[in-house]
Amino acid sequence: MNNWMKEFLSEFPNATERHTGMRQRLDLVESLVSEARRSREVTVETLRILENNEYWTYPAWWPFLSKILESPITLPPDFIKEDNIQTAIQSLLNRLQHIEVVRSSFDSSSQKNLALSRPPFVRC
């Protein structure tokens, strides 16, 4: 990992706490949604966890998509492999229609920061 990325990740919790008044523990959010990684599905429950938990502040301008998702979004096998990343992202985008929620869902479901990935999620 680049030095600037290490520095950014080390300062991210402090910066977000100053901005939001709450320490953002995105590693714990990832743990909460680890079932999505195991099952290769983003469900209503996955979205609810992203939308409402004690470890990060879900942006107020993002829609609450758990209210409209009717069935799970299946991710391709080995969805973090380069060949399947685009398929996984497109599957999420087709159903969720909101790129930031797609990014957060993908980041929290994947084992590495890939493709759209950037903070808030911390896997590198």
C-alpha positions in Angstrom: 0.0 0.0 0.0 1.3 3.5 -0.8 2.5 5.7 2.0 -0.1 8.3 1.3 -2.9 5.7 1.5 -1.6 4.4 4.9 -1.5 8.0 6.2 -5.0 8.7 4.9 -6.4 5.5 6.5 -4.7 6.3 9.8 -6.1 9.8 9.8 -9.6 8.9 8.5 -11.1 8.0 11.9 -9.9 11.3 13.4 -11.1 13.4 10.5 -14.5 11.8 10.4 -15.0 12.1 14.1 -14.3 15.9 13.8 -16.7 16.1 10.9 -19.5 13.9 12.2 -19.0 13.9 15.9 -18.7 10.2 15.9 -15.7 7.9 15.4 -16.2 5.9 12.2 -15.3 2.3 12.8 -15.6 1.0 9.2 -13.7 -2.2 10.0 -16.6 -3.1 12.4 -19.1 -2.3 9.7 -17.3 -4.7 7.4 -17.5 -7.4 10.1 -21.3 -6.8 10.5 -21.9 -7.4 6.8 -19.5 -10.3 6.4 -22.5 -12.6 5.7 -22.8 -10.9 2.3 -19.3 -12.0 1.5 -19.9 -15.6 2.6 -23.3 -15.9 1.0 -22.4 -13.9 -2.2 -25.7 -12.0 -1.7 -26.6 -8.4 -0.8 -29.9 -8.6 1.1 -32.3 -6.2 2.7 -30.5 -7.0 6.0 -27.1 -6.1 4.4 -28.5 -2.7 3.4 -30.2 -2.2 6.8 -26.8 -2.8 8.5 -25.2 -0.2 6.2 -28.0 2.2 6.8 -28.2 2.0 10.6 -25.5 0.9 12.9 -23.4 2.4 15.7 -20.1 2.3 13.8 -20.5 4.8 11.0 -22.8 7.6 9.9 -24.9 6.7 6.8 -25.0 9.8 4.7 -28.3 11.6 5.1 -28.5 12.3 1.4 -28.3 8.6 0.4 -31.7 6.8 0.0 -32.7 4.0 2.3 -32.7 1.3 -0.3 -33.6 -1.5 2.2 -37.1 -0.2 2.0 -37.4 -1.0 -1.7 -35.2 -4.0 -2.3 -37.6 -6.9 -2.8 -35.2 -9.8 -3.2 -31.5 -10.5 -2.6 -28.9 -9.4 -5.2 -26.7 -12.4 -6.1 -23.1 -11.7 -6.7 -21.1 -13.9 -9.0 -18.8 -16.7 -7.7 -15.4 -15.3 -6.8 -16.8 -11.8 -7.2 -13.6 -10.2 -6.1 -11.7 -11.7 -9.0 -10.9 -9.2 -11.7 -13.1 -11.0 -14.3 -16.2 -10.9 -12.0 -15.8 -7.4 -10.5 -17.6 -5.6 -13.3 -20.4 -8.2 -13.2 -20.8 -7.8 -9.5 -20.8 -4.0 -9.7 -23.3 -4.0 -12.6 -25.6 -6.4 -10.7 -25.7 -4.1 -7.7 -26.1 -0.9 -9.8 -28.9 -2.4 -11.9 -30.9 -3.1 -8.7 -29.9 -0.3 -6.4 -29.6 2.5 -8.9 -27.3 4.5 -6.6 -23.6 4.4 -7.1 -22.5 5.4 -3.6 -24.7 2.6 -2.0 -23.3 0.2 -4.6 -19.8 1.2 -3.7 -20.4 0.7 0.0 -22.2 -2.6 -0.6 -19.4 -3.8 -2.8 -16.6 -2.6 -0.5 -18.1 -4.1 2.6 -18.8 -7.4 0.8 -15.4 -7.8 -0.9 -12.3 -8.9 0.8 -10.1 -6.3 -0.9 -10.5 -2.7 -2.0 -11.1 -3.1 -5.7 -12.6 -1.2 -8.7 -14.8 1.5 -7.2 -13.3 1.0 -3.8 -12.1 3.9 -1.7 -12.8 5.0 1.8 -15.0 4.7 3.8 -14.2 1.0 3.8 -10.7 0.1 4.8 -9.6 -3.2 3.3 -6.5 -2.8 1.1 
